[in-house]
Structures are given as C-alpha cells and as structure tokens.
Amino acid sequence: MEESIKFGRLAEIHFGNGLLCAESVVSAIAEYQGVDDHLASKMATGFCSGVARTCGPCGALSGAVMGISLALGRESKSDTVVATYEATQELVEKFESEFGAKDCHKLLGCDIGTEEGMAHFRSHNLRANCSNYTRKAAEIAVGILSKDA
C-alpha cells in the first residue's frame, strides 16, 4: 500500500509541475515499472482532458489503463489478455466507486470542450479535483500492480 501512495503522490507532483492528467499518471506508473517515462507521457497526451476535451473517459483513468497495459500488456499475439483485462476492470470499478463516474464531463460537471465549460472549470477551481483524480488513479493502479507482482 505504501508504494501505491508514493506513486500516487508522484503523479500528483507531475500534475502540479505541468504535466496533464493522463501524462502524469502513466509517467508515475512507468517510473514504478522502471521504464522510460518520457515516451509513455508523450503517448498519453491525446488521452488528457477526457480524450482531448471530447467528454471521453477521465484522462487520469486513461493514463492508469495505459500504465497497467505497460506492465501487463501482451508482448506477442499469442499472449493472453486475461491479466490485463482483469486488472483494468478492477481499476475502472475502484475508480468509479471512489468518484461516482469515469467520464471527464461527469466527474467535473461541465464540458471542458466548450468555452462555457472551461469558464466553469476555471471559476470553480476544478483543476484541484483533477489533481485528486490523478493521484488516486495512480494509487489504485500501482496497488493493483503491486499485488499482481
């Protein structure tokens, strides 16, 4: 559990230092796995802000899915998906249980793909919520990975 808190905080620090949600989470999980986090973070950019502000899944959750896949994903077409899918399903279930939703606009209560939504996001300091989602998504994912290790 302590490792999950450590890497959750690391994701939150990355977020506070300017990385976006998915970038922060996958970067922290890549560091947990001992993998170059620069490329992982770069690959995550389009998943940030609810898949590029399209009201898709929370970027932090998407980054955590990418991190789980980095650790447990298939290396060849003959490999099974079972461990990856089970870990991902557990992640989504725990995240949704914690926050009541998994999609960006439902978590934030606004569509950040619109001017009105961004104004609401800024005026209600919802970035603080995103920081919390980022920390928790990384914590959950590392917790799942550490028990599967």
C-alpha positions as CSV (number, residue, x, y, z in Angstrom):
1,M,0.0,0.0,0.0
2,E,2.8,2.4,0.8
3,E,4.2,2.1,-2.8
4,S,0.8,3.0,-4.2
5,I,0.7,6.1,-2.1
6,K,4.2,7.1,-3.1
7,F,3.4,6.8,-6.8
8,G,0.1,8.4,-6.4
9,R,1.8,11.4,-4.9
10,L,4.4,11.3,-7.7
11,A,1.6,11.5,-10.2
12,E,0.1,14.5,-8.3
13,I,3.5,16.2,-8.3
14,H,3.9,15.7,-12.0
15,F,0.4,17.2,-12.5
16,G,1.3,20.1,-10.3
17,N,4.5,20.7,-12.3
18,G,2.6,21.0,-15.6
19,L,2.0,17.5,-17.0
20,L,-1.6,16.8,-17.7
21,C,-3.7,14.1,-16.1
22,A,-3.0,11.1,-18.3
23,E,0.6,12.1,-18.8
24,S,1.1,12.4,-15.0
25,V,-0.4,9.0,-14.2
26,V,1.3,7.0,-16.9
27,S,4.6,8.7,-16.2
28,A,4.4,7.7,-12.5
29,I,3.4,4.1,-13.3
30,A,6.2,3.9,-15.9
31,E,8.6,5.1,-13.2
32,Y,7.2,2.4,-10.9
33,Q,7.9,-0.1,-13.6
34,G,11.4,1.2,-14.2
35,V,10.5,2.2,-17.8
36,D,11.4,5.4,-19.6
37,D,8.6,7.7,-18.6
38,H,9.2,10.3,-21.3
39,L,7.8,8.2,-24.1
40,A,4.9,6.9,-22.0
41,S,4.0,10.5,-21.1
42,K,4.2,11.6,-24.7
43,M,1.9,8.8,-25.8
44,A,-0.7,9.8,-23.2
45,T,-1.2,13.4,-24.3
46,G,-4.2,12.8,-26.5
47,F,-6.0,11.0,-23.6
48,C,-5.8,14.0,-21.4
49,S,-8.9,16.1,-20.6
50,G,-11.3,13.4,-21.3
51,V,-9.7,12.3,-24.6
52,A,-8.8,15.8,-25.9
53,R,-11.9,17.5,-24.4
54,T,-14.4,15.3,-26.1
55,C,-16.2,14.2,-22.9
56,G,-14.5,10.8,-23.0
57,P,-13.0,8.9,-20.1
58,C,-11.1,10.8,-17.4
59,G,-7.6,11.3,-18.6
60,A,-6.2,10.2,-15.2
61,L,-8.1,6.9,-15.6
62,S,-6.9,6.5,-19.2
63,G,-3.3,7.1,-18.0
64,A,-3.8,4.4,-15.4
65,V,-5.1,2.0,-18.0
66,M,-2.0,2.7,-20.1
67,G,0.2,2.1,-17.1
68,I,-1.5,-1.2,-16.4
69,S,-1.1,-2.2,-20.0
70,L,2.6,-1.2,-19.9
71,A,3.1,-3.6,-17.0
72,L,0.8,-6.4,-18.0
73,G,0.1,-6.0,-21.7
74,R,0.7,-8.6,-24.4
75,E,4.2,-8.9,-25.9
76,S,3.0,-11.2,-28.7
77,K,-0.2,-12.0,-30.5
78,S,-0.3,-15.4,-28.8
79,D,-0.2,-13.9,-25.3
80,T,-3.5,-13.8,-23.3
81,V,-5.3,-10.6,-22.4
82,V,-6.7,-12.0,-19.2
83,A,-4.4,-10.4,-16.6
84,T,-4.5,-7.0,-18.3
85,Y,-8.3,-7.0,-18.7
86,E,-8.9,-8.2,-15.1
87,A,-6.5,-5.5,-13.7
88,T,-8.1,-2.8,-15.9
89,Q,-11.7,-3.9,-14.9
90,E,-10.7,-3.7,-11.3
91,L,-9.1,-0.3,-11.8
92,V,-12.2,1.1,-13.5
93,E,-14.5,-0.4,-10.9
94,K,-12.5,1.1,-8.0
95,F,-12.2,4.5,-9.7
96,E,-15.9,4.7,-10.5
97,S,-16.7,3.5,-6.9
98,E,-14.5,6.2,-5.5
99,F,-15.7,9.1,-7.6
100,G,-19.1,8.1,-8.9
101,A,-18.2,8.3,-12.6
102,K,-15.5,7.6,-15.1
103,D,-16.1,10.2,-17.8
104,C,-14.4,13.6,-17.6
105,H,-17.6,15.7,-18.0
106,K,-19.5,13.7,-15.5
107,L,-16.7,14.0,-12.9
108,L,-16.3,17.7,-13.5
109,G,-19.9,18.6,-14.0
110,C,-19.0,20.5,-17.2
111,D,-17.9,20.0,-20.8
112,I,-14.4,21.5,-21.0
113,G,-14.6,21.3,-24.7
114,T,-16.7,24.4,-24.7
115,E,-16.0,28.0,-23.7
116,E,-18.7,27.8,-21.0
117,G,-17.4,24.6,-19.7
118,M,-13.8,25.9,-19.4
119,A,-15.1,29.1,-17.7
120,H,-16.9,26.9,-15.2
121,F,-13.8,24.7,-14.8
122,R,-11.6,27.8,-14.0
123,S,-14.1,29.6,-11.8
124,H,-14.7,26.6,-9.7
125,N,-11.0,25.6,-9.5
126,L,-11.8,22.1,-10.8
127,R,-8.1,21.6,-11.5
128,A,-7.9,20.6,-7.8
129,N,-10.4,17.8,-8.5
130,C,-8.3,16.7,-11.4
131,S,-5.2,16.6,-9.2
132,N,-7.1,14.3,-6.8
133,Y,-8.3,12.1,-9.7
134,T,-4.7,11.9,-10.9
135,R,-3.3,10.9,-7.5
136,K,-6.0,8.3,-6.9
137,A,-5.9,6.7,-10.4
138,A,-2.1,6.2,-10.0
139,E,-2.6,4.9,-6.4
140,I,-5.2,2.4,-7.5
141,A,-3.2,1.2,-10.5
142,V,0.0,0.7,-8.5
143,G,-1.9,-1.1,-5.8
144,I,-3.3,-3.5,-8.3
145,L,0.1,-4.0,-10.0
146,S,1.9,-4.5,-6.7
147,K,-0.5,-7.3,-5.6
148,D,-0.1,-8.9,-9.1
149,A,3.7,-8.7,-9.0
